């Protein structure tokens, strides 16, 4: 009997080791970690931020411990695996990082850009962040809190709120989704009324302010977890705490003179590769109807095709993604 018990415990241990190994493999795959880069090594994108750690701190923004020049991986003196620690995660996008604003403890996003590559992004963002426009409820352009300039006369760091992708967490009711659609339509109309075409307003550039939904926030690189990795990030529903939705990333955006009622731009490929007017021609076209397509296609893919019950949106979305830009709603 004792031998059987020992064998049973051994089998359980082996099974647990297999599960642990499988879990580790899944984590490694998700983290995109390779044998050439150990968890405690920063990639070149992260090294750039580490080099600016003290400069940013002086200007009022504190990066997470991983990016401190004095960082020691927290798992070195822990019984937990490295991937169970918040400082094990590398950046998803090298030019974007989160920080804490020291003046009030608010979590923010820092975005590094080069003026030479995106000469209009800051001007357009600051235009919508101006006092006269930022106070208008219909303005759904991500607020620019501050723009920091480095000494090379080309690199800028845009300070913005910490947001979440607009479809996460999942919507609980149709009413929540309709309110989301309403805000997106309202925000795009506001931009167009102010003669700005976004030119890349696909799904990844649609986000919302989660500060009320997540009172204790979440980890920016693993948004389902708390900031300290101590468990799932708890959140309320969008019905309980209605959020505001935002358009981000004005890198391809353009602002036109009000007298130019039919501006023309050569096709520029953003994240959505399905724009009908770009498929078989490089002729300049009006970017405003293309924005309508982007929003319509985002809703089509993220809701109509991905979920049940959104047939009521089909007629409108069909118009928004019409192959003829002139037949899309304005």
ZAPA-431624 format. One record per residue (C-alpha): residue in one letter; x, y, z. Coordinates in steps of 0.02 Angstrom, whole numbers, plus 50000, padded with zeros to 5 digits. Each point is the difference from the previous one (the first is absolute). Layout:
["A", [X, Y, Z]],
...
# end
This chain:
["X", [50000, 50000, 50000]],
["X", [50143, 50117, 50045]],
["X", [50082, 49965, 49831]],
["X", [49838, 50039, 49910]],
["X", [49985, 50165, 50094]],
["X", [50179, 50045, 49955]],
["X", [49967, 49957, 49818]],
["X", [49841, 50103, 50002]],
["X", [50091, 50151, 50071]],
["X", [50139, 49979, 49872]],
["X", [49874, 49996, 49857]],
["X", [49916, 50156, 50068]],
["X", [50168, 50088, 50011]],
["X", [50045, 49950, 49823]],
["X", [49830, 50058, 49937]],
["X", [50023, 50165, 50091]],
["X", [50173, 50021, 49923]],
["X", [49927, 49969, 49827]],
["X", [49864, 50128, 50029]],
["X", [50130, 50123, 50064]],
["X", [50109, 49972, 49847]],
["X", [49852, 50023, 49884]],
["X", [49950, 50159, 50089]],
["X", [50178, 50066, 49987]],
["X", [50000, 49965, 49813]],
["X", [49837, 50094, 49978]],
["X", [50068, 50147, 50097]],
["X", [50161, 50001, 49901]],
["X", [49902, 49999, 49838]],
["X", [49887, 50141, 50058]],
["X", [50149, 50103, 50059]],
["X", [50092, 49971, 49836]],
["X", [50154, 49957, 50102]],
["X", [50142, 49918, 49906]],
["X", [50153, 49903, 50057]],
["X", [50108, 50148, 49949]],
["X", [49915, 50118, 50122]],
["X", [49972, 49949, 50180]],
["X", [49858, 50078, 50102]],
["X", [50119, 50114, 50094]],
["X", [50072, 50071, 49839]],
["X", [49922, 50156, 49925]],
["X", [49983, 50009, 49813]],
["X", [50066, 50149, 49905]],
["X", [49833, 50091, 50008]],
["X", [49994, 49982, 50188]],
["X", [50180, 50055, 50020]],
["X", [49951, 50166, 49919]],
["X", [49870, 50030, 50136]],
["X", [50120, 49944, 50137]],
["X", [50125, 50129, 49938]],
["X", [49867, 50135, 50020]],
["X", [49939, 49940, 50172]],
["X", [50081, 50138, 50102]],
["X", [49962, 50134, 49869]],
["X", [49816, 49954, 50005]],
["X", [49999, 49992, 50190]],
["X", [50068, 50177, 50010]],
["X", [49857, 50053, 49887]],
["X", [49871, 49917, 50111]],
["X", [49976, 49826, 49926]],
["X", [50054, 49838, 50083]],
["X", [50021, 49842, 49897]],
["X", [49971, 49827, 50074]],
["X", [50145, 49917, 50094]],
["X", [50052, 49897, 49848]],
["X", [50062, 50160, 49916]],
["X", [50099, 50068, 50146]],
["X", [50189, 49997, 49976]],
["X", [50008, 49921, 50173]],
["X", [49874, 49862, 49961]],
["X", [50027, 49826, 50071]],
["X", [49874, 49871, 49937]],
["X", [49877, 49964, 50140]],
["X", [49998, 49813, 49966]],
["X", [50183, 49982, 50046]],
["X", [49953, 49984, 50184]],
["X", [49831, 49918, 49979]],
["X", [49931, 49824, 49997]],
["X", [49884, 50048, 49857]],
["X", [50043, 49980, 49817]],
["X", [50062, 50154, 49907]],
["X", [49841, 50016, 49898]],
["X", [49898, 50020, 50160]],
["X", [50082, 50169, 50034]],
["X", [49940, 50164, 49928]],
["X", [50174, 50058, 49953]],
["X", [50027, 49850, 49885]],
["X", [49896, 50071, 49858]],
["X", [50083, 50090, 49857]],
["X", [49915, 50134, 49895]],
["X", [49870, 49956, 49870]],
["X", [50039, 50155, 49897]],
["X", [50173, 50071, 50022]],
["X", [49952, 50182, 49975]],
["X", [49862, 49994, 50132]],
["X", [50021, 49978, 50188]],
["X", [49900, 50035, 50156]],
["X", [50053, 50111, 50145]],
["X", [49937, 50077, 50161]],
["X", [49978, 50188, 50005]],
["X", [50087, 50049, 50162]],
["X", [49896, 50156, 50030]],
["X", [49839, 49903, 50029]],
["X", [50038, 49813, 49982]],
["X", [49901, 49986, 49839]],
["X", [50048, 49862, 49879]],
["X", [50043, 50067, 49828]],
["X", [50063, 49943, 49831]],
["X", [50158, 50066, 49922]],
["X", [50019, 49991, 49811]],
["X", [50166, 50033, 49914]],
["X", [49992, 50072, 49824]],
["X", [50117, 50081, 49876]],
["X", [49943, 50165, 49926]],
["X", [50090, 49959, 49839]],
["X", [49889, 49846, 49976]],
["X", [49835, 50068, 50068]],
["X", [50008, 50190, 49984]],
["X", [49814, 50031, 50031]],
["X", [49960, 49883, 50146]],
["X", [50042, 50119, 50141]],
["X", [49920, 50152, 49920]],
["X", [49836, 49908, 49969]],
["X", [49999, 49924, 50174]],
["X", [50033, 50167, 50084]],
["X", [49868, 50082, 49892]],
["X", [49866, 49884, 50068]],
["X", [50074, 50014, 50175]],
["X", [49985, 50190, 49995]],
["X", [49888, 50081, 50130]],
["X", [49867, 50049, 49874]],
["X", [49980, 49822, 49933]],
["X", [50047, 49886, 50145]],
["X", [49849, 50055, 50102]],
["X", [49876, 49950, 49864]],
["X", [49914, 49833, 50037]],
["X", [50002, 49950, 49816]],
["X", [50191, 50005, 49998]],
["X", [50060, 49819, 50010]],
["X", [50182, 50030, 49952]],
["X", [50121, 49934, 50129]],
["X", [50058, 50143, 50113]],
["X", [50180, 50055, 49987]],
["X", [50052, 50047, 50177]],
["X", [50174, 50056, 49953]],
["X", [50130, 49982, 49864]],
["X", [50181, 49976, 50055]],
["X", [50142, 50042, 49880]],
["X", [50169, 49914, 50006]],
["X", [50161, 50087, 49956]],
["X", [50017, 49927, 49825]],
["X", [49869, 50119, 49927]],
["X", [49904, 49853, 49926]],
["X", [49941, 49884, 50140]],
["X", [49842, 50045, 50094]],
["X", [49909, 49909, 50140]],
["X", [49812, 50024, 50006]],
["X", [49918, 49979, 50172]],
["X", [49823, 49932, 49993]],
["X", [49879, 49907, 50115]],
["X", [50019, 49813, 50023]],
["X", [49862, 49924, 49892]],
["X", [49936, 49826, 49954]],
["X", [49952, 49929, 49831]],
["X", [49816, 50039, 49973]],
["X", [49936, 49820, 49997]],
["X", [50084, 49942, 50161]],
["X", [49925, 49952, 50120]],
["X", [49852, 49926, 49910]],
["X", [49839, 50098, 49987]],
["X", [49859, 49938, 50111]],
["X", [49848, 50074, 49912]],
["X", [49946, 50062, 49830]],
["X", [49971, 50168, 50080]],
["X", [50184, 50011, 50043]],
["X", [50051, 49964, 49821]],
["X", [49876, 50124, 49927]],
["X", [50070, 50135, 50114]],
["X", [50175, 49954, 49940]],
["X", [49945, 50015, 49818]],
["X", [49916, 50166, 50037]],
["X", [50158, 50071, 50074]],
["X", [50107, 49939, 49856]],
["X", [49883, 50079, 49873]],
["X", [49993, 50159, 50102]],
["X", [50189, 50008, 50016]],
["X", [50033, 49972, 49816]],
["X", [49871, 50130, 49953]],
["X", [50084, 50123, 50119]],
["X", [50169, 49971, 49918]],
["X", [49927, 50020, 49826]],
["X", [49907, 50158, 50050]],
["X", [50168, 50070, 50050]],
["X", [50073, 49951, 49831]],
["X", [50110, 49859, 50065]],
["X", [50005, 49828, 49919]],
["X", [50068, 49864, 50112]],
["X", [50052, 49884, 49857]],
["X", [50031, 49848, 50112]],
["X", [49852, 49982, 50118]],
["X", [49994, 49811, 49999]],
["X", [49968, 49888, 50152]],
["X", [50170, 50018, 50084]],
["X", [49983, 50189, 50000]],
["X", [49833, 49998, 50091]],
["X", [50017, 50000, 50190]],
["X", [49912, 50053, 50158]],
["X", [50042, 50076, 50169]],
["X", [49996, 49857, 50126]],
["X", [50034, 50101, 50158]],
["X", [49821, 49983, 50066]],
["X", [49978, 49820, 49943]],
["X", [50162, 49945, 50083]],
["X", [50011, 50097, 50164]],
["X", [50162, 49908, 50046]],
["X", [50066, 50005, 49821]],
["X", [50085, 49853, 49913]],
["X", [50169, 49948, 49933]],
["X", [50033, 50092, 49836]],
["X", [50086, 49850, 49919]],
["X", [49882, 49867, 50070]],
["X", [49836, 50092, 50011]],
["X", [49904, 49856, 50077]],
["X", [50109, 50008, 50157]],
["X", [50025, 50123, 50140]],
["X", [50150, 50114, 49988]],
["X", [50095, 49895, 50127]],
["X", [49950, 49834, 49919]],
["X", [49914, 49947, 50161]],
["X", [49842, 49943, 49910]],
["X", [49870, 50046, 49870]],
["X", [49966, 50184, 49974]],
["X", [49828, 50034, 50071]],
["X", [49885, 50112, 49901]],
["X", [49823, 50066, 49996]],
["X", [49887, 49997, 49847]],
["X", [49979, 50136, 49870]],
["X", [49821, 50019, 50059]],
["X", [50059, 50034, 50177]],
["X", [50139, 50117, 49945]],
["X", [49967, 50064, 49823]],
["X", [50170, 50035, 49920]],
["X", [50053, 50126, 49871]],
["X", [50069, 49932, 49836]],
["X", [50147, 50077, 49909]],
["X", [50089, 50006, 49834]],
["X", [50188, 49982, 50016]],
["X", [50152, 50012, 49885]],
["X", [49999, 50153, 49888]],
["X", [50160, 49948, 49911]],
["X", [49913, 49991, 49831]],
["X", [49869, 50134, 50034]],
["X", [49986, 50161, 49903]],
["X", [49915, 50167, 50032]],
["X", [49932, 50094, 49850]],
["X", [49956, 50178, 49962]],
["X", [49811, 50028, 50022]],
["X", [49993, 50067, 49823]],
["X", [50060, 49833, 49931]],
["X", [49835, 49907, 49987]],
["X", [50070, 49853, 49903]],
["X", [50178, 49965, 50058]],
["X", [50097, 49865, 49909]],
["X", [50136, 49888, 50070]],
["X", [50096, 49857, 49924]],
["X", [49950, 49834, 50081]],
["X", [50095, 49963, 50159]],
["X", [49982, 49828, 50078]],
["X", [49956, 49998, 50184]],
["X", [49953, 49850, 50105]],
["X", [49844, 49955, 49899]],
["X", [50052, 49931, 49830]],
["X", [49825, 49982, 49929]],
["X", [49963, 50178, 49943]],
["X", [49912, 49977, 49831]],
["X", [50067, 50159, 49921]],
["X", [50179, 49946, 50037]],
["X", [49991, 49827, 49925]],
["X", [50028, 50033, 49815]],
["X", [50053, 50181, 49989]],
["X", [50128, 50123, 50066]],
["X", [49899, 50149, 49945]],
["X", [49978, 50136, 50132]],
["X", [49833, 49990, 50088]],
["X", [49901, 50089, 50136]],
["X", [50054, 49931, 50171]],
["X", [49837, 50042, 50090]],
["X", [49894, 49861, 49922]],
["X", [50145, 49881, 50034]],
["X", [49983, 50041, 50186]],
["X", [49817, 49950, 49989]],
["X", [50053, 49833, 49926]],
["X", [50127, 49971, 50139]],
["X", [49872, 50021, 50140]],
["X", [49869, 49899, 49908]],
["X", [50122, 49859, 49966]],
["X", [50057, 49998, 50182]],
["X", [49821, 49978, 50059]],
["X", [49967, 49872, 49865]],
["X", [50148, 49891, 50051]],
["X", [49995, 50026, 50189]],
["X", [49811, 49983, 50022]],
["X", [49894, 49950, 49850]],
["X", [50115, 49859, 49944]],
["X", [50069, 49954, 50171]],
["X", [49841, 50000, 50106]],
["X", [49816, 49961, 49989]],
["X", [49857, 50122, 50004]],
["X", [50073, 50147, 49905]],
["X", [49894, 49982, 49844]],
["X", [49916, 50164, 50043]],
["X", [50165, 50087, 49958]],
["X", [50020, 49915, 49832]],
["X", [49910, 50128, 49888]],
["X", [50100, 50146, 50069]],
["X", [50166, 49908, 49997]],
["X", [49967, 49940, 49821]],
["X", [49985, 50183, 49950]],
["X", [50157, 50047, 50096]],
["X", [50107, 49868, 49913]],
["X", [49923, 50028, 49828]],
["X", [50125, 49971, 49860]],
["X", [49959, 50172, 49928]],
["X", [50065, 50134, 50121]],
["X", [49872, 50124, 49933]],
["X", [49858, 49889, 50062]],
["X", [50059, 49991, 50180]],
["X", [49913, 50107, 50131]],
["X", [50083, 50163, 50050]],
# end
